[in-house]
Amino acid sequence: MTAPDALDLRPLSARSVVLSLLLGADPPEMAAKDLARAVAPFDVGGSTLRAALSRMTAAGDLCRTSSGYRIGERLLERRRRQDDAVRPRTRAWGGDWEMVVVTATGREPAERAELRTRLSGLRLAELREGVWLRPANLARELPDDLGQVAQRYTSRPARPPRELAASLWPLWTWGDTAEALLAHVARVERPADRLTAYAAVVRHLLADPVLPDELLPADWPGTALRGAYASYRRELEVQVHRTPGTGSPCARRRCGS
């Protein structure tokens, strides 16, 4: 079992706290005074908040409205991609595997590293250099522009599926860490500690290969970890909506309108 001190519990910056709270609001906008109240339980003071808001606005992460701040479109799109990754859509698996073969040559190291990160983000695993695959149980299409550097195929490897999956992903390690995270989030109480813990949960869920049940070890904790995260998101949304002023008519205006 993974020890608690080995978990990826990175202290959250004021920026991360602000983004978490704003993304829990509907629409993702809050008056400045309400945002100050909302971040207080997460150990973010007034001067720290003001500095963070200034930097985030200058960077385009936030935009000013007549009453406060709203998430910028770039981060909203990133959040949509993250939500899709945390709550992946699956379909019944008939035994086929997706295979992506990198065909582009002459790329710089940075370009190759970026492509590897992108393919991993699509929950593909590298069988050997330039050959990536996974069971075809995800209800999603690969990005169109991926066709500029790779070709996609459907295959049925001769190797036994469970054995192949176990060689491609560190399933036991992932499961142990997930169990440790579930135990950790069940006992932490301070709002700042809970937010930090669930940020680690999200990062871990993004590394879940989301395999068909028949390829997973027994008692796989993926569903339980997703359920814990979904419950926390609802809790955070309730907290945000209880903040005075959230959801007011002025909060419904779009940035720049």
C-alpha atoms as one frame of an Amber mdcrd trajectory, in Angstrom:
protein
   0.000   0.000   0.000   1.263   3.499  -0.865   2.321   5.483   2.192   0.529
   8.826   2.713   3.796  10.761   2.528   4.368   9.309  -0.944   1.164  10.814
  -2.349   1.396  13.718  -4.777   0.044  16.285  -2.306   1.379  19.507  -3.794
   0.526  22.658  -1.804  -1.957  24.689  -3.830  -1.165  28.219  -4.879  -3.625
  31.077  -4.536  -4.146  30.792  -8.297  -5.204  27.155  -7.991  -7.636  27.951
  -5.188  -9.210  30.810  -7.152  -9.600  28.667 -10.260 -11.110  25.766  -8.308
 -13.735  28.009  -6.749 -14.591  29.932  -9.899 -14.943  26.728 -11.879 -17.404
  25.543  -9.240 -19.622  28.553  -9.853 -22.293  28.663 -12.557 -21.481  30.780
 -14.470 -17.781  30.778 -13.519 -17.769  34.351 -12.221 -17.773  35.937  -8.781
 -17.787  39.439  -7.341 -14.446  40.424  -5.842 -15.821  40.650  -2.292 -17.497
  37.249  -2.600 -14.311  35.705  -3.940 -12.399  37.111  -0.954 -14.884  35.426
   1.417 -14.762  32.149  -0.508 -10.952  31.791  -0.487 -10.540  32.607   3.217
 -11.134  29.005   4.437  -8.363  27.881   2.080  -5.696  29.987   3.801  -5.573
  32.661   1.092  -5.360  36.150   2.599  -6.486  39.423   1.091  -3.095  40.683
  -0.116  -2.229  37.263  -1.564  -5.577  37.140  -3.348  -5.156  40.623  -4.824
  -1.695  39.767  -6.144  -2.955  36.496  -7.635  -5.939  38.194  -9.307  -3.662
  40.826 -10.800  -1.280  38.231 -12.243  -4.089  36.033 -13.517  -5.827  38.942
 -15.227  -2.574  40.058 -16.865  -1.976  36.493 -18.077  -5.484  36.173 -19.507
  -6.533  33.441 -17.060  -9.270  35.762 -15.771 -11.092  38.713 -17.223 -12.606
  41.588 -15.306 -16.347  42.195 -15.314 -18.344  45.096 -13.940 -18.497  43.416
 -10.517 -15.633  40.952 -10.292 -13.780  38.253 -12.215 -14.649  35.543 -14.703
 -12.687  32.566 -16.010 -11.213  33.171 -19.456 -12.165  31.015 -22.412  -8.750
  29.343 -22.647  -9.045  27.899 -19.139 -12.674  26.960 -19.668 -11.642  24.855
 -22.640  -8.883  23.235 -20.610 -11.411  22.494 -17.889 -13.745  20.874 -20.410
 -10.922  18.611 -21.552 -10.082  17.739 -17.957 -13.721  16.953 -17.173 -13.841
  14.632 -20.175 -10.718  12.914 -18.901 -11.965  12.559 -15.328 -15.372  11.320
 -16.476 -14.524   9.351 -19.623 -17.275   7.958 -21.805 -16.879   4.236 -22.407
 -18.562   1.642 -24.582 -18.800  -2.127 -24.549 -15.528  -3.733 -25.525 -15.576
  -6.390 -28.226 -11.877  -7.274 -28.143 -10.501  -4.735 -30.640  -7.585  -2.433
 -29.802  -6.859   1.076 -31.073  -3.387   1.338 -32.548  -1.688   4.612 -33.425
   1.569   4.426 -35.394   3.694   7.562 -35.567   4.652   8.174 -39.187   6.248
  11.640 -39.075  10.038  11.771 -39.228  12.678  14.406 -38.677  10.958  16.002
 -35.705  12.824  17.914 -33.003  13.112  16.370 -29.495  10.633  18.888 -28.100
   8.096  17.948 -30.766   8.544  14.237 -30.042   8.120  14.833 -26.313   4.979
  16.872 -26.917   3.501  14.101 -29.076   4.290  11.490 -26.431   2.538  13.609
 -23.792  -0.442  14.044 -26.064  -0.770  10.344 -26.849  -0.481   9.479 -23.159
  -3.206  12.039 -22.473  -5.414  10.132 -24.909  -4.878   7.088 -22.652  -2.734
   5.266 -25.176   0.353   3.337 -24.058   3.560   2.808 -26.015   4.159  -0.801
 -27.004   7.460   0.093 -28.643   8.864   3.287 -30.102   6.261   4.916 -32.310
   3.565   2.274 -31.730   0.801   3.163 -29.273  -2.321   1.192 -28.406  -5.180
   0.604 -25.981  -8.428  -1.392 -25.893 -11.079   0.220 -28.095 -13.544   0.846
 -25.251 -13.511   4.647 -25.169 -16.391   6.455 -26.878 -14.245   9.205 -28.313
 -12.629  10.208 -31.558  -8.950  10.997 -31.876  -8.173  14.629 -32.815  -8.216
  15.262 -36.565  -4.799  16.915 -36.601  -3.215  13.784 -35.177  -3.461  12.377
 -38.697  -0.673  14.750 -39.746   1.890  12.804 -37.717   0.366   9.353 -37.180
  -1.955   6.735 -38.609  -4.701   4.974 -36.668  -5.529   1.275 -37.029  -7.773
  -1.317 -35.403  -6.009  -4.480 -34.338  -6.335  -7.680 -32.321  -2.929  -8.480
 -30.820  -2.059 -12.159 -30.477  -0.816 -11.639 -26.935  -3.445 -12.405 -24.220
  -5.301  -9.118 -23.480  -4.856  -9.166 -19.678  -1.149  -9.897 -20.023  -0.750
  -7.149 -22.630  -2.608  -4.590 -20.511  -0.505  -5.415 -17.462   2.666  -4.864
 -19.507   1.505  -1.500 -20.816   0.248   0.120 -17.607   1.433  -0.116 -13.959
  -2.007  -1.266 -12.833  -1.068  -2.500  -9.370   0.867   0.670  -8.586  -2.010
   2.846  -9.803  -4.485   0.871  -7.723  -2.370   1.077  -4.552  -2.052   4.844
  -4.905  -5.779   5.186  -5.541  -6.539   3.236  -2.363  -4.156   5.456  -0.408
  -5.808   8.578  -1.810  -9.262   7.280  -0.857  -8.064   6.673   2.689  -6.437
  10.101   2.839  -9.445  12.103   1.606 -11.662  10.255   4.090  -9.699  11.592
   7.055  -8.595  15.119   6.115 -10.906  17.861   7.373  -9.400  21.316   6.854
 -10.757  22.933   3.637  -7.243  23.700   2.372  -6.105  20.130   3.021  -9.180
  18.707   1.305  -8.674  20.865  -1.773  -5.016  19.806  -1.933  -5.984  16.150
  -1.568  -8.607  16.260  -4.293  -6.235  18.041  -6.650  -4.013  14.973  -6.230
  -7.054  12.774  -6.909  -7.662  14.564 -10.214  -4.046  14.146 -11.285  -4.244
  10.452 -10.466  -7.518   9.975 -12.337  -5.950  11.504 -15.427  -3.463   8.600
 -15.373  -6.176   5.922 -15.126  -6.050   3.915 -18.377  -9.845   3.286 -18.138
  -9.574  -0.303 -19.273 -12.467  -2.740 -19.753 -13.406  -4.481 -16.509 -12.193
  -7.843 -17.787  -8.632  -6.489 -18.102  -8.453  -4.941 -14.619  -7.238  -6.460
 -11.356  -9.933  -7.457  -8.867 -11.374  -4.675  -6.688 -10.111  -1.951  -9.031
 -10.613   1.396  -7.161 -11.112   3.613 -10.202 -14.889   3.897  -9.852 -14.662
   4.614  -6.119 -12.063   7.328  -6.682 -14.199   8.964  -9.363 -17.210   8.828
  -7.050 -15.256  10.488  -4.232 -14.116  13.251  -6.566 -17.650  13.805  -7.915
 -18.985  14.132  -4.355 -16.310  16.688  -3.511 -17.082  18.719  -6.635 -20.727
  18.883  -5.572 -19.647  19.912  -2.077 -17.447  22.674  -3.496 -20.220  23.891
  -5.793 -22.628  24.128  -2.839 -20.053  26.124  -0.921 -19.585  28.527  -3.830
 -23.314  28.977  -4.364 -23.755  29.788  -0.683 -21.383  32.702  -1.066 -23.449
  35.941  -1.115 -23.805  37.388  -4.582 -22.819  34.301  -6.554 -25.191  33.741
  -9.443 -26.564  37.292  -9.312 -27.747  38.884 -12.591 -24.497  40.807 -12.989
 -22.607  37.527 -12.676 -24.382  36.203 -15.748 -22.859  38.767 -18.093 -20.051
  37.470 -20.257 -16.579  38.999 -20.152 -16.456  42.106 -22.257 -20.228  42.393
 -22.566
